[in-house]
Structures are given as structure tokens and as C-alpha cells.
Amino acid sequence: MSDGSWAGGKGSKPRKVDRKKFDDNYDRIFGKKKAGENVENCKEGEELGLKLLQSVKEMKAQKSDYKRNEGAEK
């Protein structure tokens, strides 16, 4: 029969890992965020968002003016 030393299983035991190599590669792949790196992009994004919002408001105003003028012609 079996002596109880079966090597198979569901894999609940973690593999051997070189932690330093893992940490170095993680930083290499995903990178570390530099302080203030996204602040400039955020400011540019805010300006772009405000311009876009203003454009949408202008387009809606033009559309409503067009509808009012179209109704007056009939």
C-alpha cells in the first residue's frame, strides 16, 4: 500500500523564492513612483478637462439656440 509520503497535492505549499530577486524585478517591471511625477500630468489633465467642459457647454448652447431659431421660422 502507501506509506503516506505522497509528493503530489493542490499546491498549497509555497515555492522556494529568491526574495531579493523578486523585489528587484518587481521594481524594474512596475517601477517606483517619483514624488510629484503625476502632479504635472494632473494639472495638464485638469486644464484639458476644463477646456473640454467649456466646449461641451458651448455646443449645448449653440444647439439650444439652433432649436429656438428653427421653431421661430415655422
Secondary structure, DSSP 8 states (H G I E B T S, - for coil): ---S----SSS-S-----HHHHHHHHHHHH----TTHHHHHHHHHHHHHHHHHHHHHHHHHHHHHHHHHHHHH-
